[in-house]
Amino acid sequence: MKHEKNHYKKIENHNHQHEHEPNNHNNLHEIQRLKALISHWIEHNTGHLEKIREYVELAEKEGASEVAKYLNEALNYMRKAIDSLALALKHL
């Protein structure tokens, strides 16, 4: 349909489909928001990695090897989480 002088005129041979979902613009907005959130989470968690590494060194220095062991384990999980977040961001 084409608007012409306040009247609508049917356009011939106009048989392709359009998606006019009311949520399309909202979905695009949500994807942009998700990208921003994932980027924030990566940056935020990377900051935690650095701080935890400091405490691993402190725990080792103080002879708390079990604490250092579990902190290192947490670091490994956090690195994996950051890698997964980066992959998710790459696919958006």
Residue frames as a rotation matrix with the C-alpha (Angstrom) as fourth column:
MET 1
0.581 0.814 0.000 0.00
0.814 -0.581 0.000 0.00
0.000 0.000 -1.000 0.00
LYS 2
-0.620 -0.748 0.238 1.20
0.754 -0.652 -0.084 3.46
0.218 0.127 0.968 -0.81
HIS 3
0.047 0.599 -0.799 -0.07
0.683 -0.603 -0.412 6.63
-0.729 -0.527 -0.437 0.77
GLU 4
-0.780 -0.247 0.575 -1.18
0.610 -0.502 0.613 9.06
0.137 0.829 0.543 -1.92
LYS 5
-0.717 0.480 0.506 -3.15
-0.336 -0.873 0.352 12.23
0.611 0.082 0.787 -1.16
ASN 6
-0.539 0.448 0.713 -4.75
-0.789 0.029 -0.614 10.73
-0.296 -0.893 0.338 1.97
HIS 7
0.702 0.689 -0.178 -5.84
-0.709 0.655 -0.261 7.67
-0.063 0.310 0.949 -0.02
TYR 8
-0.142 -0.732 0.666 -4.25
-0.454 0.646 0.614 4.27
-0.880 -0.216 -0.424 -0.10
LYS 9
0.499 0.195 -0.845 -3.42
-0.866 0.159 -0.474 2.73
0.042 0.968 0.248 -3.44
LYS 10
0.731 -0.226 0.644 -2.58
0.012 0.948 0.319 -0.94
-0.682 -0.225 0.696 -3.89
ILE 11
0.007 -0.814 -0.581 0.83
-0.910 -0.246 0.334 -1.44
-0.415 0.526 -0.742 -5.45
GLU 12
0.876 0.335 -0.346 0.79
-0.471 0.747 -0.469 -4.15
0.102 0.574 0.812 -8.12
ASN 13
0.538 -0.651 -0.535 3.26
0.156 0.701 -0.696 -7.05
0.828 0.291 0.479 -7.94
HIS 14
-0.201 -0.541 0.817 4.10
-0.793 -0.400 -0.460 -6.27
0.575 -0.740 -0.349 -4.35
ASN 15
0.750 0.584 -0.310 4.13
-0.367 0.758 0.538 -9.80
0.549 -0.290 0.784 -3.06
HIS 16
-0.331 -0.803 -0.496 7.18
0.228 0.442 -0.868 -10.04
0.916 -0.400 0.037 -0.81
GLN 17
0.559 0.584 -0.589 6.69
0.654 0.126 0.746 -10.25
0.510 -0.802 -0.312 2.92
HIS 18
-0.164 -0.535 0.829 7.55
-0.323 -0.765 -0.557 -7.63
0.932 -0.359 -0.047 5.49
GLU 19
-0.160 0.105 -0.982 8.07
0.866 0.493 -0.088 -8.19
0.475 -0.864 -0.170 9.14
HIS 20
-0.260 0.165 0.951 6.29
-0.209 -0.972 0.112 -5.53
0.943 -0.169 0.288 11.08
GLU 21
0.154 0.231 -0.961 6.43
0.812 0.524 0.256 -7.06
0.562 -0.820 -0.107 14.50
PRO 22
0.813 0.185 0.552 6.01
-0.079 -0.904 0.420 -4.37
0.577 -0.385 -0.721 17.13
ASN 23
0.882 -0.466 0.066 8.88
-0.001 0.139 0.990 -5.89
-0.471 -0.874 0.122 19.12
ASN 24
0.625 -0.693 0.360 11.52
0.708 0.309 -0.635 -5.82
0.329 0.652 0.683 16.37
HIS 25
0.267 -0.531 0.804 12.85
-0.159 -0.847 -0.507 -2.46
0.950 0.007 -0.311 17.52
ASN 26
0.691 0.017 0.723 12.67
-0.722 -0.030 0.691 -3.55
0.034 -0.999 -0.009 21.14
ASN 27
0.911 -0.367 0.187 14.57
0.343 0.928 0.147 -6.74
-0.228 -0.070 0.971 20.29
LEU 28
0.377 -0.803 0.462 17.33
0.504 -0.241 -0.829 -4.71
0.777 0.546 0.313 18.61
HIS 29
0.336 -0.193 0.922 17.48
-0.631 -0.772 0.069 -2.49
0.699 -0.605 -0.382 21.68
GLU 30
0.865 0.035 0.501 17.71
-0.437 0.546 0.715 -5.53
-0.249 -0.837 0.487 23.95
ILE 31
0.749 -0.651 0.123 20.52
0.636 0.655 -0.407 -7.04
0.184 0.383 0.905 21.85
GLN 32
0.174 -0.685 0.707 22.49
0.043 -0.712 -0.701 -3.78
0.984 0.152 -0.094 22.14
ARG 33
0.505 0.081 0.859 21.83
-0.809 -0.303 0.504 -3.80
0.301 -0.949 -0.088 25.87
LEU 34
0.972 -0.145 0.184 23.01
0.069 0.928 0.366 -7.42
-0.224 -0.343 0.912 26.10
LYS 35
0.468 -0.849 0.245 26.22
0.560 0.071 -0.825 -6.56
0.683 0.524 0.509 24.23
ALA 36
0.118 -0.397 0.910 26.89
-0.473 -0.829 -0.300 -3.74
0.873 -0.395 -0.285 26.68
LEU 37
0.735 0.224 0.640 26.16
-0.678 0.273 0.682 -5.98
-0.022 -0.936 0.353 29.67
ILE 38
0.903 -0.430 0.011 28.41
0.429 0.900 -0.081 -8.79
0.024 0.078 0.997 28.45
SER 39
0.214 -0.849 0.483 31.22
0.292 -0.416 -0.861 -6.30
0.932 0.326 0.159 27.80
HIS 40
0.260 -0.043 0.965 30.75
-0.776 -0.604 0.182 -4.93
0.575 -0.796 -0.191 31.32
TRP 41
0.937 0.135 0.324 30.76
-0.312 0.740 0.596 -8.42
-0.159 -0.659 0.735 32.85
ILE 42
0.649 -0.761 -0.004 34.00
0.601 0.516 -0.611 -9.28
0.467 0.394 0.792 31.04
GLU 43
-0.020 -0.665 0.746 35.68
-0.084 -0.743 -0.664 -6.10
0.996 -0.075 -0.041 32.25
HIS 44
0.455 0.305 0.836 34.27
-0.814 -0.238 0.530 -6.46
0.361 -0.922 0.140 35.77
ASN 45
0.991 -0.029 0.133 35.32
-0.029 0.909 0.415 -10.09
-0.133 -0.415 0.900 36.17
THR 46
0.424 -0.898 0.115 38.76
0.504 0.128 -0.854 -9.41
0.753 0.420 0.507 34.71
GLY 47
0.049 -0.341 0.939 39.23
-0.580 -0.775 -0.252 -6.88
0.813 -0.532 -0.236 37.49
HIS 48
0.758 0.278 0.590 38.33
-0.648 0.428 0.630 -9.55
-0.077 -0.860 0.505 40.02
LEU 49
0.844 -0.496 -0.204 40.91
0.380 0.821 -0.425 -11.90
0.379 0.281 0.882 38.51
GLU 50
0.038 -0.886 0.463 43.67
0.040 -0.461 -0.886 -9.42
0.998 0.052 0.018 39.22
LYS 51
0.115 0.074 0.991 42.57
-0.900 -0.414 0.136 -8.93
0.420 -0.907 0.019 42.82
ILE 52
0.940 0.263 0.218 42.22
-0.332 0.856 0.397 -12.66
-0.082 -0.446 0.891 43.50
ARG 53
0.560 -0.810 -0.174 45.71
0.374 0.434 -0.820 -13.27
0.740 0.394 0.546 42.08
GLU 54
-0.128 -0.585 0.801 47.04
-0.522 -0.647 -0.556 -10.84
0.843 -0.489 -0.223 44.70
TYR 55
0.354 0.359 0.863 45.33
-0.934 0.170 0.313 -12.84
-0.034 -0.918 0.396 47.43
VAL 56
0.943 -0.161 -0.290 46.67
0.092 0.967 -0.238 -16.12
0.318 0.197 0.927 46.05
GLU 57
0.064 -0.990 0.125 50.17
0.144 -0.115 -0.983 -14.70
0.987 0.081 0.135 46.48
LEU 58
-0.139 -0.047 0.989 49.33
-0.852 -0.504 -0.144 -13.46
0.505 -0.863 0.029 49.97
ALA 59
0.798 0.508 0.325 47.87
-0.602 0.698 0.387 -16.82
-0.030 -0.504 0.863 50.98
GLU 60
0.726 -0.599 -0.339 50.94
0.338 0.739 -0.583 -18.64
0.599 0.309 0.739 49.66
LYS 61
-0.162 -0.815 0.556 53.26
-0.186 -0.528 -0.829 -16.19
0.969 -0.237 -0.066 51.44
GLU 62
-0.078 0.234 0.969 51.38
-0.972 -0.235 -0.022 -16.75
0.223 -0.943 0.246 54.71
GLY 63
-0.916 -0.387 0.109 51.50
-0.400 0.900 -0.173 -20.53
-0.031 -0.202 -0.979 54.33
ALA 64
-0.116 0.948 0.297 47.78
-0.419 0.224 -0.880 -20.93
-0.900 -0.226 0.372 53.65
SER 65
-0.903 -0.396 -0.167 48.29
-0.315 0.347 0.883 -23.37
-0.292 0.850 -0.439 50.79
GLU 66
-0.535 0.784 0.315 44.71
0.772 0.605 -0.196 -24.73
-0.344 0.138 -0.929 50.93
VAL 67
0.313 0.613 -0.726 43.34
0.236 -0.790 -0.566 -21.20
-0.920 0.006 -0.392 50.60
ALA 68
-0.335 -0.541 -0.771 45.70
-0.640 -0.470 0.608 -20.52
-0.692 0.697 -0.189 47.68
LYS 69
-0.931 -0.005 0.364 44.64
0.201 0.829 0.523 -23.80
-0.304 0.560 -0.771 46.08
TYR 70
-0.116 0.982 0.147 40.93
0.878 0.170 -0.447 -22.92
-0.464 0.077 -0.882 46.17
LEU 71
0.294 0.141 -0.945 41.52
-0.135 -0.973 -0.187 -19.35
-0.946 0.182 -0.267 45.09
ASN 72
-0.715 -0.601 -0.358 43.44
-0.479 0.048 0.876 -20.70
-0.510 0.798 -0.322 42.09
GLU 73
-0.703 0.552 0.448 40.54
0.652 0.752 0.098 -23.01
-0.283 0.361 -0.888 41.37
ALA 74
0.315 0.833 -0.455 38.19
0.541 -0.551 -0.635 -20.03
-0.780 -0.046 -0.624 41.48
LEU 75
-0.142 -0.467 -0.873 40.52
-0.492 -0.732 0.472 -18.15
-0.859 0.496 -0.125 39.12
ASN 76
-0.952 -0.229 0.203 40.33
0.028 0.596 0.802 -21.00
-0.305 0.770 -0.561 36.63
TYR 77
-0.231 0.947 0.222 36.53
0.908 0.292 -0.300 -20.98
-0.349 0.132 -0.928 36.74
MET 78
0.369 0.351 -0.860 36.46
0.151 -0.936 -0.317 -17.21
-0.917 -0.013 -0.399 36.36
ARG 79
-0.591 -0.633 -0.500 38.79
-0.450 -0.256 0.856 -17.37
-0.670 0.730 -0.134 33.35
LYS 80
-0.835 0.352 0.423 36.50
0.529 0.724 0.443 -19.97
-0.151 0.593 -0.791 31.80
ALA 81
0.168 0.943 -0.286 33.48
0.782 -0.304 -0.544 -17.75
-0.600 -0.132 -0.789 32.51
ILE 82
0.090 -0.217 -0.972 35.22
-0.286 -0.941 0.183 -14.76
-0.954 0.261 -0.147 30.92
ASP 83
-0.897 -0.441 -0.029 36.13
-0.183 0.310 0.933 -16.85
-0.402 0.842 -0.359 27.87
SER 84
-0.499 0.794 0.346 32.50
0.844 0.537 -0.014 -18.00
-0.197 0.285 -0.938 27.55
LEU 85
0.354 0.605 -0.713 31.25
0.416 -0.785 -0.460 -14.42
-0.838 -0.134 -0.530 27.85
ALA 86
-0.343 -0.570 -0.747 33.71
-0.468 -0.586 0.662 -13.32
-0.815 0.576 -0.066 25.16
LEU 87
-0.950 0.038 0.309 32.46
0.260 0.646 0.718 -16.09
-0.172 0.763 -0.624 22.85
ALA 88
-0.027 0.999 -0.039 28.87
0.892 0.006 -0.451 -15.08
-0.451 -0.047 -0.892 23.50
LEU 89
0.256 0.065 -0.965 29.72
-0.044 -0.996 -0.078 -11.46
-0.966 0.062 -0.252 22.66
LYS 90
-0.749 -0.623 -0.226 31.50
-0.292 0.004 0.957 -12.56
-0.595 0.782 -0.184 19.48
HIS 91
-0.809 0.463 0.362 28.32
0.587 0.668 0.458 -14.31
-0.030 0.583 -0.812 18.30
LEU 92
0.082 0.854 -0.514 26.00
0.588 -0.458 -0.667 -11.32
-0.805 -0.247 -0.540 18.81
